[in-house]
Amino acid sequence: MLYPAELRVRGAMPLNEQSALAQPRCAWDRPLLKHGVMIRPLTLAFLLLGGCAQSGNRFPSLLPRAIEVRDDAEPMAAAPVIVPDAALDAGVDAAATDLAIIKSRFEAGAARAENLVAAARGQAAGSTAWLDAQSGLADLDVLRADVSSAMSDLDRLAIDRAAAGSAPYPALEGLRNDARAQYEDAGTIIETLAAQLAPA
């Protein structure tokens, strides 16, 4: 009688080894042993990353791009060179003198108008005191109009200079600001005094 061991063909490969050849083993099925010691998971992760990494840099550079470092700011313009203008300086000085005279006259007229308004306070419209106060305020309006005329002359000088392509003249611009302030102050004084009189 033949036993199973004797039924095997001499030289034939055992069945378990044939199965191993029929089913290729995956690299992951190999024991994670190195010299008899189990490889730690962290070491395995580094090994996998090293093996799976591709050559070359697949990620964009973190350095600033050329468009990100480009300066689109407008270049600062150089300060204009102001050339002294003797004729314009003379005109500015004359206008400044006229405005100073007007201011002095206005201050004197405002003091007189203030007294007239005080006398007419509480008086009916059309009374003698009321008419005198209105006359004093009219004188102030005339002086204020003179300031407005001086302002117009200064504005014309500034417009002519700009039309010629010249930069604003500091002395002229400063006097224009002073004239504007003088005109506004005069208007405030007149309105304050007029508000104390009976309406017409």
Accessible surface in RSA format (square Angstrom, percent):
REM  Atomic radii and reference values for relative SASA: ProtOr
REM  Chains: A
REM  Algorithm: Lee & Richards
REM  Probe-radius: 1.40
REM  Slices: 20
REM RES _ NUM      All-atoms   Total-Side   Main-Chain    Non-polar    All polar
REM                ABS   REL    ABS   REL    ABS   REL    ABS   REL    ABS   REL
RES MET A   1   202.04 104.6 128.74  85.2  73.30 174.5 113.29  96.3  88.75 117.6
RES LEU A   2   120.73  67.2 102.00  73.0  18.73  47.1 102.00  71.6  18.73  50.4
RES TYR A   3   133.07  62.1 132.84  75.6   0.22   0.6  89.49  67.2  43.58  53.7
RES PRO A   4   104.27  76.0  99.17  90.4   5.11  18.6  99.79  82.4   4.49  27.9
RES ALA A   5    64.76  59.5  48.56  74.9  16.20  36.9  52.70  74.2  12.06  32.0
RES GLU A   6   101.98  58.5  73.12  55.3  28.86  68.7  39.63  76.7  62.34  50.9
RES LEU A   7   119.08  66.3  94.75  67.8  24.32  61.1  98.05  68.9  21.03  56.6
RES ARG A   8   168.88  70.9 148.98  75.9  19.90  47.4  68.88  94.1 100.00  60.6
RES VAL A   9   112.01  73.7 101.15  91.6  10.86  26.2 106.55  92.6   5.46  14.8
RES ARG A  10   233.58  98.1 203.85 103.9  29.73  70.8  88.37 120.8 145.21  88.0
RES GLY A  11    82.60 101.9   0.00   N/A  82.60 101.9  42.72 117.2  39.88  89.3
RES ALA A  12    56.93  52.3  26.92  41.5  30.01  68.3  36.15  50.9  20.78  55.0
RES MET A  13    84.04  43.5  70.24  46.5  13.81  32.9  72.61  61.7  11.43  15.1
RES PRO A  14    61.95  45.2  54.46  49.6   7.49  27.2  61.95  51.1   0.00   0.0
RES LEU A  15   146.63  81.7 137.86  98.6   8.77  22.0 137.98  96.9   8.65  23.3
RES ASN A  16   112.56  77.6  95.59  92.4  16.96  40.8  46.14 111.0  66.42  64.2
RES GLU A  17    87.42  50.2  84.41  63.9   3.02   7.2  29.30  56.7  58.12  47.5
RES GLN A  18    79.37  44.4  74.01  54.1   5.36  12.8  26.87  57.2  52.50  39.8
RES SER A  19    57.53  48.6  50.21  67.0   7.33  16.9  31.93  68.0  25.60  35.9
RES ALA A  20    54.00  49.7  38.88  60.0  15.12  34.4  47.46  66.8   6.54  17.3
RES LEU A  21   129.78  72.3 105.80  75.7  23.98  60.3 107.99  75.8  21.80  58.7
RES ALA A  22    81.86  75.3  46.00  71.0  35.87  81.6  58.83  82.8  23.04  61.0
RES GLN A  23   127.62  71.4 122.84  89.8   4.77  11.4  36.06  76.7  91.56  69.4
RES PRO A  24   123.22  89.8  95.28  86.9  27.94 101.6 102.70  84.8  20.51 127.5
RES ARG A  25   154.58  64.9 125.25  63.8  29.33  69.8  52.58  71.9 102.00  61.8
RES CYS A  26    60.49  45.8  51.24  57.2   9.25  21.7  32.30  81.8  28.19  30.4
RES ALA A  27    63.32  58.2  48.96  75.6  14.37  32.7  49.22  69.3  14.10  37.4
RES TRP A  28   157.77  63.3 137.22  66.4  20.55  48.2 110.47  58.9  47.30  76.7
RES ASP A  29    86.91  60.9  65.58  65.3  21.34  50.5  18.18  42.8  68.74  68.6
RES ARG A  30   152.77  64.1 149.59  76.3   3.18   7.6  42.06  57.5 110.71  67.1
RES PRO A  31    97.43  71.0  73.30  66.8  24.13  87.7  84.36  69.6  13.07  81.3
RES LEU A  32    67.34  37.5  63.21  45.2   4.13  10.4  64.36  45.2   2.97   8.0
RES LEU A  33    98.28  54.7  74.47  53.3  23.80  59.8  74.53  52.3  23.74  63.9
RES LYS A  34   130.18  63.5 123.74  75.9   6.44  15.3  70.35  63.3  59.82  63.7
RES HIS A  35   172.32  94.2 129.37  89.9  42.95 109.9 101.65 104.8  70.66  82.2
RES GLY A  36    66.21  81.7   0.00   N/A  66.21  81.7  31.11  85.4  35.10  78.6
RES VAL A  37   103.28  68.0  99.47  90.1   3.81   9.2 102.57  89.1   0.72   2.0
RES MET A  38   122.30  63.3 108.68  71.9  13.63  32.4 102.88  87.5  19.42  25.7
RES ILE A  39    35.97  20.5  25.39  18.9  10.59  25.5  31.14  22.4   4.83  13.1
RES ARG A  40   180.68  75.9 176.44  89.9   4.24  10.1  51.62  70.5 129.06  78.2
RES PRO A  41   112.54  82.0 105.20  95.9   7.34  26.7 107.95  89.1   4.59  28.5
RES LEU A  42   123.24  68.6 117.95  84.4   5.29  13.3 121.57  85.4   1.67   4.5
RES THR A  43    62.15  44.2  60.03  60.9   2.12   5.1  39.77  53.4  22.38  33.8
RES LEU A  44    43.70  24.3  43.70  31.3   0.00   0.0  43.70  30.7   0.00   0.0
RES ALA A  45    42.44  39.0  38.52  59.4   3.92   8.9  42.14  59.3   0.30   0.8
RES PHE A  46   130.97  65.5 123.03  76.2   7.94  20.7 123.26  74.7   7.71  22.1
RES LEU A  47   103.66  57.7  91.35  65.4  12.31  31.0  93.82  65.9   9.84  26.5
RES LEU A  48    62.70  34.9  60.43  43.2   2.26   5.7  62.54  43.9   0.15   0.4
RES LEU A  49   120.38  67.0 117.08  83.8   3.30   8.3 117.70  82.7   2.68   7.2
RES GLY A  50    57.41  70.8   0.00   N/A  57.41  70.8  36.19  99.3  21.22  47.5
RES GLY A  51    67.44  83.2   0.00   N/A  67.44  83.2  35.85  98.4  31.59  70.8
RES CYS A  52    98.27  74.3  73.12  81.6  25.15  59.1  34.31  86.9  63.95  69.0
RES ALA A  53    75.62  69.5  44.39  68.5  31.23  71.0  54.86  77.3  20.76  55.0
RES GLN A  54   129.44  72.4 107.42  78.5  22.02  52.4  33.14  70.5  96.30  73.0
RES SER A  55   116.11  98.1  82.92 110.7  33.19  76.5  57.88 123.3  58.23  81.6
RES GLY A  56    68.74  84.8   0.00   N/A  68.74  84.8  42.49 116.6  26.24  58.8
RES ASN A  57   127.02  87.6  86.23  83.3  40.79  98.2  39.04  94.0  87.98  85.0
RES ARG A  58   159.39  66.9 122.89  62.6  36.50  86.9  42.76  58.4 116.63  70.7
RES PHE A  59   138.09  69.1 131.41  81.4   6.68  17.4 131.91  80.0   6.18  17.7
RES PRO A  60   114.22  83.2  94.99  86.6  19.23  69.9 106.50  87.9   7.72  48.0
RES SER A  61    80.65  68.1  49.82  66.5  30.82  71.0  49.86 106.2  30.79  43.1
RES LEU A  62   176.72  98.4 144.42 103.3  32.30  81.2 148.45 104.3  28.26  76.1
RES LEU A  63   140.03  78.0 131.88  94.4   8.15  20.5 131.88  92.6   8.15  21.9
RES PRO A  64    88.83  64.7  66.74  60.8  22.10  80.3  69.93  57.7  18.90 117.5
RES ARG A  65   155.75  65.4 149.46  76.2   6.29  15.0  67.25  91.9  88.50  53.6
RES ALA A  66    85.16  78.3  69.05 106.6  16.12  36.7  73.62 103.7  11.54  30.6
RES ILE A  67   108.43  61.7  91.47  68.1  16.97  40.9  95.00  68.4  13.43  36.5
RES GLU A  68   103.40  59.4  67.34  50.9  36.05  85.8  35.14  68.0  68.26  55.7
RES VAL A  69   101.88  67.0  71.77  65.0  30.11  72.6  78.78  68.5  23.11  62.7
RES ARG A  70   147.25  61.8 122.85  62.6  24.40  58.1  57.72  78.9  89.54  54.3
RES ASP A  71   120.41  84.3  89.46  89.0  30.96  73.2  40.77  96.0  79.64  79.4
RES ASP A  72   106.18  74.4  76.11  75.8  30.06  71.1  42.54 100.1  63.64  63.5
RES ALA A  73    75.55  69.5  47.53  73.3  28.03  63.8  58.20  82.0  17.35  46.0
RES GLU A  74   151.65  87.1 133.47 101.0  18.18  43.3  63.08 122.0  88.57  72.3
RES PRO A  75   118.47  86.3  94.36  86.0  24.11  87.6 105.47  87.1  13.01  80.8
RES MET A  76   187.50  97.1 153.79 101.8  33.71  80.3 119.09 101.2  68.42  90.6
RES ALA A  77    98.27  90.4  63.94  98.7  34.33  78.1  72.99 102.8  25.29  67.0
RES ALA A  78    94.40  86.8  65.22 100.6  29.18  66.4  75.51 106.3  18.89  50.0
RES ALA A  79    87.80  80.7  63.21  97.5  24.59  55.9  68.40  96.3  19.40  51.4
RES PRO A  80    91.02  66.3  69.52  63.4  21.49  78.1  79.41  65.6  11.61  72.1
RES VAL A  81   128.11  84.3 105.07  95.1  23.04  55.5 108.95  94.7  19.16  52.0
RES ILE A  82    60.18  34.2  39.22  29.2  20.96  50.5  39.51  28.5  20.67  56.1
RES VAL A  83   103.52  68.1  98.85  89.5   4.67  11.3  99.87  86.8   3.66   9.9
RES PRO A  84   113.24  82.5  93.66  85.4  19.58  71.2  96.25  79.5  16.99 105.6
RES ASP A  85    50.60  35.4  46.29  46.1   4.31  10.2  11.34  26.7  39.27  39.2
RES ALA A  86    87.11  80.1  69.62 107.4  17.49  39.8  75.14 105.8  11.96  31.7
RES ALA A  87    82.24  75.6  62.07  95.8  20.17  45.9  71.00 100.0  11.25  29.8
RES LEU A  88    19.55  10.9  13.92  10.0   5.63  14.1  18.86  13.2   0.69   1.9
RES ASP A  89    49.27  34.5  48.10  47.9   1.17   2.8  21.54  50.7  27.73  27.7
RES ALA A  90    62.29  57.3  50.77  78.3  11.52  26.2  57.02  80.3   5.27  14.0
RES GLY A  91    29.87  36.8   0.00   N/A  29.87  36.8  25.41  69.7   4.45  10.0
RES VAL A  92     9.27   6.1   9.27   8.4   0.00   0.0   9.27   8.1   0.00   0.0
RES ASP A  93    92.54  64.8  88.83  88.4   3.70   8.8  29.11  68.5  63.43  63.3
RES ALA A  94    56.41  51.9  47.72  73.6   8.69  19.8  55.42  78.0   0.99   2.6
RES ALA A  95    14.71  13.5  10.29  15.9   4.42  10.1  13.98  19.7   0.72   1.9
RES ALA A  96    38.35  35.3  32.59  50.3   5.77  13.1  33.40  47.0   4.95  13.1
RES THR A  97    77.78  55.3  72.98  74.0   4.80  11.4  51.02  68.5  26.76  40.5
RES ASP A  98    76.01  53.2  74.34  74.0   1.67   3.9  15.83  37.3  60.17  60.0
RES LEU A  99     7.07   3.9   6.98   5.0   0.09   0.2   7.07   5.0   0.00   0.0
RES ALA A 100    61.39  56.4  49.33  76.1  12.06  27.4  55.33  77.9   6.06  16.0
RES ILE A 101    79.47  45.2  76.29  56.8   3.19   7.7  79.43  57.2   0.04   0.1
RES ILE A 102    17.57  10.0  17.57  13.1   0.00   0.0  17.57  12.7   0.00   0.0
RES LYS A 103   108.42  52.9 107.86  66.2   0.56   1.3  51.79  46.6  56.63  60.3
RES SER A 104    69.63  58.8  63.42  84.6   6.21  14.3  27.14  57.8  42.49  59.5
RES ARG A 105   148.06  62.2 140.60  71.7   7.46  17.8  39.85  54.5 108.21  65.6
RES PHE A 106    15.08   7.5  15.08   9.3   0.00   0.0  15.08   9.1   0.00   0.0
RES GLU A 107   101.01  58.0  91.86  69.5   9.15  21.8  40.43  78.2  60.58  49.5
RES ALA A 108    68.97  63.4  52.62  81.2  16.35  37.2  62.26  87.7   6.71  17.8
RES GLY A 109    18.73  23.1   0.00   N/A  18.73  23.1  17.02  46.7   1.72   3.8
RES ALA A 110    14.55  13.4  13.51  20.8   1.04   2.4  13.83  19.5   0.72   1.9
RES ALA A 111    56.34  51.8  49.73  76.7   6.61  15.0  54.38  76.6   1.96   5.2
RES ARG A 112   126.22  53.0 120.82  61.6   5.40  12.9  58.67  80.2  67.54  40.9
RES ALA A 113     0.00   0.0   0.00   0.0   0.00   0.0   0.00   0.0   0.00   0.0
RES GLU A 114   102.59  58.9 102.07  77.2   0.52   1.2  22.71  43.9  79.88  65.2
RES ASN A 115   106.54  73.5  99.05  95.7   7.50  18.0  25.95  62.5  80.59  77.9
RES LEU A 116    39.72  22.1  38.83  27.8   0.90   2.3  39.18  27.5   0.54   1.4
RES VAL A 117     0.43   0.3   0.43   0.4   0.00   0.0   0.43   0.4   0.00   0.0
RES ALA A 118    50.53  46.5  36.39  56.2  14.15  32.2  36.75  51.8  13.78  36.5
RES ALA A 119    67.58  62.1  42.90  66.2  24.68  56.1  54.40  76.6  13.17  34.9
RES ALA A 120     0.03   0.0   0.00   0.0   0.03   0.1   0.00   0.0   0.03   0.1
RES ARG A 121   128.19  53.8 110.49  56.3  17.70  42.1  55.68  76.1  72.50  43.9
RES GLY A 122    79.07  97.5   0.00   N/A  79.07  97.5  41.95 115.1  37.13  83.1
RES GLN A 123    81.67  45.7  78.62  57.5   3.04   7.2   3.80   8.1  77.87  59.1
RES ALA A 124    72.85  67.0  60.19  92.9  12.66  28.8  68.19  96.0   4.66  12.3
RES ALA A 125    46.21  42.5  19.81  30.6  26.41  60.1  20.09  28.3  26.12  69.2
RES GLY A 126    46.92  57.9   0.00   N/A  46.92  57.9  26.56  72.9  20.36  45.6
RES SER A 127    33.35  28.2  21.11  28.2  12.24  28.2  32.02  68.2   1.33   1.9
RES THR A 128   104.08  74.0  97.71  99.1   6.37  15.2  61.74  82.9  42.34  64.0
RES ALA A 129    27.69  25.5  20.76  32.0   6.92  15.7  25.16  35.4   2.53   6.7
RES TRP A 130    22.66   9.1  22.66  11.0   0.00   0.0  22.66  12.1   0.00   0.0
RES LEU A 131    95.76  53.3  90.76  64.9   5.00  12.6  91.01  63.9   4.75  12.8
RES ASP A 132    64.49  45.2  62.51  62.2   1.99   4.7   9.15  21.5  55.34  55.2
RES ALA A 133     0.00   0.0   0.00   0.0   0.00   0.0   0.00   0.0   0.00   0.0
RES GLN A 134    62.32  34.9  58.08  42.4   4.24  10.1  19.42  41.3  42.90  32.5
RES SER A 135    58.10  49.1  50.07  66.8   8.03  18.5  28.86  61.5  29.24  41.0
RES GLY A 136     1.08   1.3   0.00   N/A   1.08   1.3   0.45   1.2   0.62   1.4
RES LEU A 137     8.38   4.7   8.38   6.0   0.00   0.0   8.38   5.9   0.00   0.0
RES ALA A 138    50.55  46.5  46.60  71.9   3.94   9.0  49.20  69.3   1.35   3.6
RES ASP A 139    70.02  49.0  67.47  67.2   2.55   6.0  21.36  50.3  48.66  48.5
RES LEU A 140     0.01   0.0   0.01   0.0   0.00   0.0   0.01   0.0   0.00   0.0
RES ASP A 141    71.73  50.2  65.75  65.4   5.98  14.1  25.09  59.1  46.64  46.5
RES VAL A 142    92.51  60.9  89.51  81.0   3.00   7.2  92.50  80.4   0.01   0.0
RES LEU A 143    24.51  13.7  24.51  17.5   0.00   0.0  24.51  17.2   0.00   0.0
RES ARG A 144    62.65  26.3  62.59  31.9   0.06   0.1   3.48   4.8  59.17  35.9
RES ALA A 145    57.33  52.7  47.84  73.8   9.49  21.6  52.70  74.2   4.63  12.3
RES ASP A 146    57.70  40.4  53.97  53.7   3.72   8.8   9.26  21.8  48.43  48.3
RES VAL A 147     3.10   2.0   3.10   2.8   0.00   0.0   3.10   2.7   0.00   0.0
RES SER A 148    41.99  35.5  41.44  55.3   0.55   1.3   8.32  17.7  33.66  47.2
RES SER A 149    64.66  54.6  57.35  76.5   7.32  16.9  31.74  67.6  32.92  46.1
RES ALA A 150    12.46  11.5   7.46  11.5   4.99  11.4  11.75  16.5   0.71   1.9
RES MET A 151    36.79  19.1  35.61  23.6   1.18   2.8  36.56  31.1   0.23   0.3
RES SER A 152    67.52  57.1  58.23  77.7   9.28  21.4  33.50  71.3  34.02  47.7
RES ASP A 153    89.84  62.9  85.60  85.2   4.24  10.0  25.95  61.1  63.89  63.7
RES LEU A 154     0.88   0.5   0.88   0.6   0.00   0.0   0.88   0.6   0.00   0.0
RES ASP A 155    45.66  32.0  45.66  45.4   0.00   0.0  13.63  32.1  32.03  31.9
RES ARG A 156   133.66  56.1 132.81  67.7   0.86   2.0  46.42  63.4  87.24  52.9
RES LEU A 157    61.18  34.1  58.10  41.6   3.08   7.7  58.32  41.0   2.86   7.7
RES ALA A 158    14.18  13.0   7.78  12.0   6.40  14.6   9.29  13.1   4.89  13.0
RES ILE A 159    93.75  53.4  90.33  67.3   3.42   8.3  93.16  67.1   0.59   1.6
RES ASP A 160    73.36  51.4  66.67  66.4   6.69  15.8  27.71  65.2  45.66  45.5
RES ARG A 161    37.15  15.6  30.12  15.4   7.03  16.7  16.18  22.1  20.98  12.7
RES ALA A 162    70.29  64.6  51.26  79.1  19.03  43.3  53.91  75.9  16.38  43.4
RES ALA A 163    90.25  83.0  46.40  71.6  43.84  99.7  59.47  83.7  30.78  81.5
RES ALA A 164    82.05  75.4  41.73  64.4  40.32  91.7  54.45  76.7  27.60  73.1
RES GLY A 165    70.03  86.4   0.00   N/A  70.03  86.4  35.63  97.8  34.40  77.0
RES SER A 166    47.35  40.0  31.03  41.4  16.32  37.6  11.41  24.3  35.94  50.4
RES ALA A 167    23.70  21.8  10.85  16.7  12.85  29.2  17.15  24.1   6.56  17.4
RES PRO A 168    92.93  67.7  82.39  75.1  10.54  38.3  87.97  72.6   4.97  30.9
RES TYR A 169    12.33   5.8  12.15   6.9   0.18   0.5   5.47   4.1   6.86   8.5
RES PRO A 170    85.97  62.7  70.13  63.9  15.84  57.6  78.63  64.9   7.34  45.6
RES ALA A 171    50.62  46.5  32.70  50.5  17.91  40.7  45.29  63.8   5.33  14.1
RES LEU A 172     0.31   0.2   0.31   0.2   0.00   0.0   0.31   0.2   0.00   0.0
RES GLU A 173    51.87  29.8  51.74  39.1   0.13   0.3  25.31  48.9  26.57  21.7
RES GLY A 174    31.29  38.6   0.00   N/A  31.29  38.6  30.15  82.8   1.14   2.5
RES LEU A 175    19.53  10.9  16.51  11.8   3.03   7.6  17.53  12.3   2.00   5.4
RES ARG A 176    51.60  21.7  48.82  24.9   2.78   6.6   4.54   6.2  47.06  28.5
RES ASN A 177    85.84  59.2  80.55  77.8   5.29  12.7  23.13  55.7  62.71  60.6
RES ASP A 178    91.39  64.0  85.54  85.1   5.85  13.8  23.26  54.8  68.13  67.9
RES ALA A 179     0.23   0.2   0.09   0.1   0.15   0.3   0.23   0.3   0.00   0.0
RES ARG A 180    91.91  38.6  91.91  46.9   0.00   0.0  40.66  55.6  51.25  31.1
RES ALA A 181    49.29  45.3  45.63  70.4   3.66   8.3  48.76  68.7   0.52   1.4
RES GLN A 182    31.30  17.5  24.81  18.1   6.48  15.4  18.95  40.3  12.35   9.4
RES TYR A 183    61.71  28.8  61.71  35.1   0.00   0.0  29.59  22.2  32.12  39.6
RES GLU A 184   100.91  57.9  94.93  71.8   5.98  14.2  35.45  68.6  65.46  53.4
RES ASP A 185    87.39  61.2  84.95  84.5   2.44   5.8  22.97  54.1  64.41  64.2
RES ALA A 186     4.78   4.4   3.53   5.5   1.25   2.8   4.23   6.0   0.55   1.5
RES GLY A 187     5.21   6.4   0.00   N/A   5.21   6.4   5.19  14.2   0.02   0.0
RES THR A 188    85.30  60.7  82.58  83.7   2.72   6.5  57.46  77.2  27.84  42.1
RES ILE A 189    69.74  39.7  67.86  50.6   1.88   4.5  69.73  50.2   0.02   0.0
RES ILE A 190    17.96  10.2  17.96  13.4   0.00   0.0  17.96  12.9   0.00   0.0
RES GLU A 191   126.61  72.7 118.50  89.6   8.11  19.3  44.51  86.1  82.11  67.0
RES THR A 192    76.56  54.5  68.92  69.9   7.65  18.2  57.84  77.7  18.72  28.3
RES LEU A 193    12.49   7.0  12.49   8.9   0.00   0.0  12.49   8.8   0.00   0.0
RES ALA A 194    44.55  41.0  34.70  53.5   9.86  22.4  35.11  49.4   9.45  25.0
RES ALA A 195    86.57  79.6  46.90  72.4  39.67  90.2  59.74  84.1  26.83  71.1
RES GLN A 196    64.95  36.3  47.44  34.7  17.51  41.7  30.82  65.6  34.13  25.9
RES LEU A 197    13.48   7.5   1.03   0.7  12.46  31.3   1.97   1.4  11.52  31.0
RES ALA A 198    31.92  29.3  21.62  33.4  10.29  23.4  27.86  39.2   4.06  10.7
RES PRO A 199   120.17  87.6 101.57  92.6  18.60  67.6 112.44  92.8   7.73  48.0
RES ALA A 200   119.13 109.5  53.97  83.3  65.16 148.2  77.30 108.9  41.83 110.8
END  Absolute sums over single chains surface
CHAIN  1 A    15535.2      12624.4       2910.8       9764.1       5771.1
END  Absolute sums over all chains
TOTAL         15535.2      12624.4       2910.8       9764.1       5771.1
